[in-house]
Amino acid sequence: MKKISIKDIAKALNVSTTTISYILNGKAREKHISVEVEKKVEEYAKKHNYRPNQLAKGLRMGKTHLICLMIEDIGDLYFSEVARDIESIAYEKGYRIVYCNTKNSLEKTQELIDTFRNINVDGYIIAPAGNIEKDILELIDDKIPVVTFDRNAEGLNVSYVGTDNFESSYKGTKHLLEQGFEKIAFITLESQQTHMQNRLLGYEKAIEESSKQCYIKKVDYAQKTEGEVINEIVNFLKDNSSLDAVYFSTNYLAIDGLGAFNKLGLRLIDDIGMLVFDDIALFRVYQPTITAIAQPIAEMSQHIINLMLSHLVDTKNYIPEKTTVPSNLQIRESSIKKLKKK
């Protein structure tokens, strides 16, 4: 069936398009339109399955009921779970989520913000790329609500939901030390973003307190293929063959790490221990199971969308709120040190 427009209804009923628009937008009484005409228009619209163009309506009225969710990569299991939960809650409240991947690129993030400003999205939920603070500030100055998550925008008074990356990383590293691991490497991203820096600092503090040596490998993940990342980890492990445990700062680095272990013939527990920041289903079913620092995704998602919805109620008075949700250390087989037989 062909989609009908306001012009089609106006032509069929010999009523002006302005009158049709007023009726379909619930303004018949306000504009003193007769009940008879109102009823005729509503019945015709219902009979012919009229559906308004929500985007066009939003552009006219300044409210689209669209929220832009800007994340690093929807393919990442952590971000996809956050997106799923946020979308579910937003839908129940009458909002739709528009997704976009930034790939942690400042240039791409800026272009996407400009694009969605042109279609008047009502608010932005952002996992910020580095140096995006100026653009976020411009949104807030223009009374467009912003909620950041996963990583904070440095020095910016903006609503934020995340976990304590430093404390979580510190406790995870302490767990490995308490299990008897002595040469623990930290494999992370080549990144200046706050969450990655805090995970590194948490590792360093725990290692230094134990008077052990830090073994740190930074990977320029965005500039390398999966095979190149695996080979880089392989070479690092070869150069540090005495390591007895590895802590990966992200789940996707850990997956590449497993590929590197396989290449080297290293067996979890028997040859090397393992810890990962950010839990995913794979780590619960992999054999042996893998210890991970789990962010409470459902709880975080609830905080994120609730914050956004509260800002949308009153866009003129943006009062930032910062929420820190504790992570949970999910202890599994990979971090339990196997006792060597005498």
N, C-alpha and C positions, 0 to 999 in steps of 0.2 A: 504494500500500500504506500502511495506517495505521501511523503510528509507534508502537511499543510502549514501555511504560514498565517500570520495575522492578516496579511493582505488578501489571502484566499478567503478567510472568514468574512472580512469586510465586504468583499465583492459578492459573496453568496447571499449575505443578509442585507446588503445595501445600507451598511452602517460604516461610519468613518473608522479608519485604522486607529485614530486616537482614542475613540470611544471603546473599541475592542481592547486596546492596551490597558486602559483604565480598569475595565471590568476584570480582565485576566490577572491584573496585579492587585485585585482586591480594593480598588478605589472607587467603586460604583457609588456608594453612599456619599463619600467625600465630594464627588464631582456631580452629585444630584442627577444621576442617571436612573431612569425609571426601572422598577423591579421587572417589568415585562421585557424590556430590552436586555437587561442583565440575564434573566433566565434563558431567553432565546439564544444569547451568545454562549452561555455556559453549556447548554444542552447540545448545541452544534459542535462546540469544541470537544466535548466528551464523546459524542457519536463518531466524530472523525479522528479520534485519538490524537488530538493536538498536544504537542510537547514543546514547551518554550525552549529557545536557545539560551541555556543558562549562562554561557560565556558572554553573549551579547547583552543579556539582561544585567549581568554583573558589571560590565563595562559602563552601562548607562547609570546604574544605581551606586557604583563604587564599591560593591561587595559581591565577590564571586563564589564564596564558600569553597574556595580552593586554598590548600596549604601546600607550599613547596617544601619537600623533604630532600635536602642536599646531603648526600653521603659519599663516602670514598668509593665504594664499589658494591652494588646490589648483589653481585656474585659472592661476596664474602658472607659466610654463614652468620656471623654476628650481626652485620648490618641488615641482612635479609630478615632475620628474626625480629629485630627492632622495627623495621619497616612494616612487617606483617601485623605486629601488635598495635602500632600507632594507627595504621589504616583501619583496623577493626574498630577501635574506640572512636576515631574521628567520624567514621561512617554512621555510627549510632547517634552522633551529635549533629548530623546533617552536613558534614564537611567531607570533601574528597581530597585525597592526597595525590600530588603530582611528584613523581620520583625523578631524580637526575643524579648521575654519577659525576663526581668531580675529578676522580683519579688523583686527588690531593694536589691538583694543579691550581695555582693562584689565578692564572690567566683564564682557564676554563670556568672556574668558580665565578669570576667577575662577569664573564660573558653570560653565564646562566642567570645570574641575579638580574642583569639588564633585560634579558629576554622575558623573565617572569614578571618583572616590574611592568612591562608593556602590556601584559594581560591582566594586571591588577590582582595578582594573588593576594589573599588576605594576610598571610603571615609566612615566615620562613623558619623551618627547623633545620639547623645546620651542624654538621660535623666539620668544623672549620679547617680549611687549608691554611698553611702558614701565611702570615702577613695580610690576612683578609680583614683585619680590625677596622681599617678606614671605611671599607664598604659596608660592614655591619653597622658602624656608627651612623652612616648616612641613612640606612634603612630606619633605624630607631629615631633619628632626627626628623624623618618624614612620617613619623607616627605609624610605621609598619612594624608589628610585633616580631621579635626574633627570640628563639630559644636555641641555645647551643647545647651540644651533648658530646660525650665520648672524650673530647679534648676541649679545654677552655681557650678562649681568645685572650691572650695576655694583656693585662692592664686595662681591660674593657669592662665597664659596668653593664653586664648583659646577663639575662637569665641563663642558667646552666644546670645540667643534670649529668652527673658522672660518678665514678667511683674514686676512692683514694688510691691512685696508682702507685704512689711511693710506698705507703704502708702495706698494700697488698703484695707488692714485689718484695719488700723487706721480709715479710712473714713467709712467703714462698721460698725464698733463698734460705732463711733460717731453718725451715723444715728439711731442706736437703742437707744442710750442715749437721742438724741433729740426727739425721739418719746415718751419718758417718762419711758422707761424701766430702772429699778434701780439695779436689781440683775441679771446680765448677765453672764452666764457660757460660757467658751470656751472649747470645746471638740476637742481634736487633737490627732495626732499620737505620739507615743514614738519614736521621731526621732531627730537626730542632723543635718539633712540636712538644708541647708540655707533657702530654701523657707518656710519650716515649722517653723523654728526658727523665721523668719521675720514676719510670720503671727501671731505668738504668741506675739512677741514684739510690733506689731501694736496694738493688742488688749490691752495689758498691758498699753501702753502709754495712750490710750484713757480713760481707766478705771481710771488710777491714776490721770489724769488731772481733772476728774470729782469728785475726792475724794470718789469714790465708792470702793467696795471690789472686788478683782479678785477671780473667781471661776474657777479653771483649772483642767481638767481631761485629762490625757494622756493614750492612749490605745495602747498596744503592738499588733497592728493589724495583723502583719504577723504570729504571734504565736497562734492566736485564730480563732475559727470557727465563722461563722456569728452569731449563737445562743449565743456563749460566749460573743461576743462583745455587742450584744443587752442587755444581762443580766448585763454586766458591766455598761452600760449606765443607765439601770433601777436602779441599786443599787446606783449609783452616784446621780441620781435625787431624790431617796428616802431619801438619806442622806442630801440633800439640797432642801428640799421641798418648801422653800420660793422663789426659782428662778422664775423670770417672763419672761426670754428669754434665748435661747441657740444659740450660734454661733458655727457651725461645720466647721472645717478647710479643709475638703474635701467633695466632693459630695457623695462618697461611705459611709463615716461615717454618713453623714446626712440621707441616706437611712436606715441605721441601727437605727439611732436616731428616725426616724418615727416609726419604729417597736417598739422601747422602749416606745414612747408616747402612742401607741395603747395598749401596755400591761398595762400601768398605767391608761388608760382612759383619758389621757390629750388631750384636743382639741386645735388645733392651733387657735390663736387669742383669743378665750374665756379663755383659761387657760395658754397659754405660747406663746411667740413670737419666731421667728426663722429666722436665717440668715445662708447662706452657701457660702463657697468659691468654685467657679467653677460651672457655670450654666450648666444644661442639660435640655432636653425637658420635662422630668418628672416634674420639678419644675414649668414649665410654664402651665401645664395642671392639676396638682394636685389641689384638692379643700380642703382648700383655697390655692391659688397660693403662691409660696414660693420665698421670696427675695433672690437674689444670686449675688455674685461678679462674673461677666462674663469676662473671658479672650477672646479677639478678635481672635478666633482660625484661621479664614481664613487669617487674616493679619499676624499673627505670623507664620503660615505655609509658607506663601509666603516669608517672611524674611528668614526663616530657609533654605529652598531649594535654594533660590537665593544666600545666603551666601555660601552654599556648592558648587553650580555650579561655582561660581566665584573662589573658592579655587581650583577646579579641572582644571581650565584653566591654572593655574600656580602653580603646586604642590611644586616647589622648593622654592618659596617665599611666605611662609604662614604668612600673616599679619592679626592677630586677629581683629575682629570687635565685639563690644557689642551693642546690640539693645534692648532697653526697650520699650515695647508697653503698653500703659495705659489700665487698666481694666475699666469696666463699672459697676456701681452699678445698678442692675435691681430691682427697688423697686416694690414689689408686696404686697399682702394682709398680709402675715405672719409677717411683721415687722411694721404694722400699729397698734399701741396700741389701744385696744378697751376701750372706756371710761366706767367706772363702773357706773351703775345707782344708784342714791342716794335713 
